[in-house]
Amino acid sequence: MGEIKILIVEDELLIAKGLARKLEKLEYVVVGIASSSEAALQKVEETKPDLILMDIVIKGDMDGIETTKLIQEKFNIPVIYVTAYADDETLERAEETESYGYILKPFKEREVHAAIKIALKKHQSTLEIQHSLKEAQILKDEKSRFLSIASHDLKTPLTAIQMSAGMLKDYSEKWTEEKKQKHLDRIQNSVSNMNNLLEELLILSRAESGKLTFNPQPIQVVEFCQSLIEEIKPIAHSEHRVLFMSSQEVIHGNLDKDLLRHILMNLLSNAIKYSPDGGTVSLKIHQDGQLIWFEVADEGIGLPLDYQDKLFQQFERASNVGNIQGTGLGLSIVKQAVDLHQGKIDVDSEIGKGTRFTVTLPL
C-alpha cells in the first residue's frame, strides 16, 4: 500500500507526541497533530491522511465523535478512536459514526499496529462495496435509459407505419399511384429503421453479455467492400456521390465478415445520414504489410470538439444533429467490433466541413 499517512487528533501534546513516536517506529508517516476539532478538519483538508487517530475528548465546540461524523461525510477517511475510558453512552454515540475501532490509553505498540491494519483493511472492503454499488447503480441507470431510448425510437417508425397504413386503407381508391407509392415507401423505410434499431440492440446485448464473438475467416476485402458500396447506394440521395477506392485490386485477409460489415455499413450510413446536403461519401482501403486501413469520409455537418471524446459511448449524440434521427448506439458497437479485431479507430472532423473515420485492422 506504500506509505500510510496518519493524522493524530489529541489535546494533550505529550500523549500525542508519544503516540507519534510509536507510529513512526512502526514505519507510519505522521502528517500532523491537532488538538481541536477545527484544527483537525483543517489538517485533514491539507494533508489528506489515510487514517485518523481521534481522541474522543478534544478542545473546541465539537468532541471527537462529532468531528468524526463531519470527516466521514466530507472525506470518507477511516477513524480509530483513542480514549482513556469508554462508558456505554459514549460507545453508543461512537458506534453511530461507523468507527473503525478503539485504542485504549496507555497505548501498546502491538495493539496500535493491529488496530491500524484492521481499520485499513475494513476501509478497503468498504470502498470496494461502495464502488460495486455505484457501478450497479450506473448499470441500472444505463439499462433504464437504454429502454426508454429504444422504446422512443421504435415508436417513431411504428407511428409512421400506422398513419400510412390507415391512410392507404381509407383513401387508396381516390389516390394516384404516385401518392400510394409515397406511403408504401414510408412504410418500407420505417420497417427498415426498426429492423436496424433492433439489430443494433441485439448486437449490443450480445456484446454486454460477452457473447459478441470474433470469428475470422479468409476474405477478399476489395470484393467485399464493393458489394457493401452497392448495398449502401440506395440510401443515398441524388446529391450524394458514393465513391470506392482501393490501393490494390485484390487484398486477402483473415477478418470477421459480420463484424467488418457492421463497422463499414455503420460508418457509411452515418456518412450519408450526417451529410444531408449531399456531397462526396467515400470508402478508401489501403493495405500495408499485415495492416489494412479503411477510411470513410464525408462532407457533412462534422462533429463538435466536445462530442469527439464521447464518440463511442452508448446513446451519446452530437449537439448539432438537429432532427436527424439516431440512437447513439452505432459507434459504440463499431468500437467494440474494432476492439475484437485488435484494431484501432481514429476520427478527424471539422464542423460544417465533414468527418473522416480511419479504421486500422490487422489482416
N, C-alpha and C positions, 0 to 999 in steps of 0.2 A: 504493500500500500504506500510505500515511500514514507517521507517524514509526516508524523502525526502532530498537528498543531493543537495545543490545549490552552484555553483561557481559564485562569483561576479567579473566581469571584469570592472574596473573603475579606471581612472588615478588620481582622486582626493581622497586621502586617507580618509579625514574627511567624505566625502559623502559616500564612501564605508563602513566605519565603522558604520555610522548612519543607512545605509540600512541593514547591517549585524545584528545590534541590533533589528531592526524591524522584520527581518526574524526569529531570534531566539525567539522573543516574540511570534511569530505565530507558534512556535514549528517546524521550519525547521532547518536542520543542514547545517551550512555554512562551506564548506570544504576548502575554501581559498579565497583570494583576489588577483587579478592580475591587473597590471597597463598597461601592454603592450601585443601585440599580441603573442610575443614569450613566455612570462611568462604564458599567458592564455593557449596556446597549451600544454606547459609542465605540467601545473596543471591539465588539462583535462586528459592527459595521466596517471598522478599519481593517481588522486582521483576518476576518472570515475563518475562524478556527474550525477544526474537525470535531471538537468535543469541548464541553464546558464543565468544569467542576464548580458547583454552585452551593455556597453556604446558604442555609435557609434564613438565618438571621443576619441581615446586612443593613448598612446605612441607607437613608433615603426614604421616600414616601412608600415604596413598594418593597415587600420582602422577596426572598429568593424564589418563592413559588410563583408569585405574581409576575416577576421578571422573566421566569422560565416560560410562562404562558405566552408572553409577548414575543420572546425569542423564537418559540416554536411556530407561532403564527407567521412571523415575518421571515425567518431564515431557515427553518427546518433543520436545526442543528441539535444533535443529541446532548442531553444534560444529565449529569450524575450529581445527586445532592450530597453535600458533606454536612454533617451535623454532629454536635456533641451528645444530643439526646433526641429522641423522636417519640412524642406522645401520639396516641391514636388519632386525635383530631388532625394534627399536623400531617401524619402519614396519609390520612384520607384525602386531605387537600392536595398533597403532593401526587397522589395516585391519579387525580383528575388531570394532571398535566402530562400524563404518559411519560413519567420519568424513566430513565434507563438504568436505575439502580441507586443505591445509597452507599456511602462510605462513612463509617463512624470514626470520630476523633477519639483518641490519638490514632494517626494513620500508620498502618503497617504496609511496607513496600509491596509485599506479595498480594495483599488484598486490593491495593490501589491498582496494581498491574492487571489483576484478574478482572476487576470491575470494568476497567477501561476496555479490555479486549472483548468482554461480553457485550458491553454497550455498543462498541463499534460494529460488531457482528450483527447484533439485533437491528441496529440502524440500517445497515446494508440490506438486510432482509426486508425491512420496512420500505426502503427506497425501491427495491425490486418489485414489491407488491404494488406500490403506488404507480410505478411505471407500467406494470401489466394492466392495472385498472384503467390508466389513461389510454393505453393502446386499445383496450377493449372498447372504451367509450368512443375513440376515434373511428374504430371499425364499425361500431353501431351507427354512428352519425353518417359515415360514408354509405353504409347499406341503405339507410332511410333516404339519403339524398339520391342515391342510385335509383331507388324505386320510384321516388317522386318525379325525377327527370325522365326516367324510362316511360312511366305511365303518361306523363305530359306529352312526350314525343310520339307516343303511339296514338294518343287522342287526335292529334292534328290530322294525320292521314286518314284515320277512321272517319272523322267528321267530313273530310273531303269526299270519301267513298260514299258515305251515307247521303250527302247532299246531291252528288252527281247521279247516284243510282235512283234516288227519289225523283229527281227532275226528268231522268230518262223515262221512268215509269209513267209519269204524269203527262209529259209534253212531247214524247218522241214522235208521235204521229204528226205533229204540227211543225217539227224542226227539220231544217235542211240536214243533209248528210254531213256537211262540214261541222255544224253545231253538235250533232250527235258524236262525231269523231272527237271533238274537243273534250267532251265529258268522258268518253271512253278512255282517252289518253290520260285524263286526270286520274281516273280510277287505276289505270295501269301504273302510273308514276307513284301514286300513293301506296299501292301494294309493294312496289319495288322499294320505296323508302322504308316501309315497315319491315320488309324482308332484310334489308341492310342493317336496320337497327337491331333486330332480333339476332342476326348473325354476329354483330358486334358484342351484344350482351352474352351470347353463348360462348364466344371466344374468351371474353373477359372472365366469365365464370370458370372456364377451364383453366385459365392462367392463374386465377386466385386460388384454385384448389390444387394447383401443381400438376394438372392433367394436360396442360398445353405442352406437347412433346416435340422434339426435334428429330425428324426422320429424313436425313439427307439421302438423295438418290441421284444418279447421273442425269444431267440435264443439259440440253443445248440452249444456252442462255439467250442468244440473239433471236432464235426462232420463238422461244417462249415469250420474250418481250414484244416481238412483232404481233403475236396473237393477242396480247393484252392491249396493245395500242388499237387494234381493230375493234376490240370489245369496248374500249372506252370512248371511241369516236362518237357513237350515237348520243352520248350525254352532253357532248359539246354543242354549242350553237354556232350559227353561220359566221360569227365574228371571231371565232377561235381558229387558230392554226395549230393542229396537233402534229408534232414532229418527232421522229425517232432517228437517232444516230448511234452508230457503233464503230469503235476503232478497228474492230476485226469483223470479218464476215461470219466466223464461227468461233464461239467461246464455249468450251466444255467445262462443266464444274459439277461438284457434288453439293447440291443445295436442297433445302426442303421446299418443294414446289408450292405447297399450301401456304406456308409462311411467307415465301417470296411474293407470291400472288397477292397476299394481304398487304404486304409492305408497299408494293408498287401501285396496286389499284387504289389504295387509300391515298397515297401521295398524289397520284394523277387526278383522282376525282376531286380532291381538295384543291389542286391547282386550277381545275376548271371552275369549281364552285366559287372559289375566292378571287376569280378574275371575271366578275360579272359583265365588265365592259368588253370582254374579248381579249385579243392579243395572242401571243405565241405561248403554247404549253409544250414543253419538250422533255423527252426522256433520252439522256445520253448515257451510253455504257462504255466502259474502257477497262481493259484487262492489263494488269502489270504484274508479271510473275504469278504468284499464288493469290493475288488480291484482285477483286473486281469492284469498280466504282459504278454506282447508279446515281445519276444526277437528274433530279426532277425540278424543272424551273418554270415559273410563270411570270406574267407582267401584271399581276393583280394588286390587291389592296395592301399587301405587306403585313408584317407583324410588328405590333408595338414593342419597344425595347423591354418594358416591364413584364410583358407576357412571355418573352423568349425563355426566361428562367423557369416558367411553369408549364412550358410547352407540352411535356409528356405526362402531366398529371391528369388523372381521370376527371372528367366533367369541366375542366378548365377551358374557357373560350376567350378569345381576344376581345378587347373592348370595342374594336372597330368593325365587328361582323355585321352590325345593323340587324336587318331582318333575314339574313341568310341563315337557313336552318342548319342545325347540327347538334350533336350530343356532347362533344368534347371527349368522346371515348376513342376515336380512331387512332390518334397519335400515341395514346397510351399503349394501345395494342401493337402498333408499329414498333415502338421502342422495345417491347417485350420480345417481339419476333426477331428484331435485330440482335438483341442480347442473347437469345437462344442460338443464333448463328455465330456468337462470339465476335460480332462485328461492331461497328460504331456508326452513329448518325450525327451529322452536323447540319446547322442551318445558317443561312446568310440571308438577311431580309432588310428591306427598307420600305417604310410606309409610302404607299402610292406608287412604288416602283416595281415591286414584286418580291418573290421569295424563291430561294434555291435550297433544296434539301440534297445532301450528299450522303449516300449510304455506302459504306465500305464493308464488304464481306470477304472472308477467306474462302477460296474455291475448294 
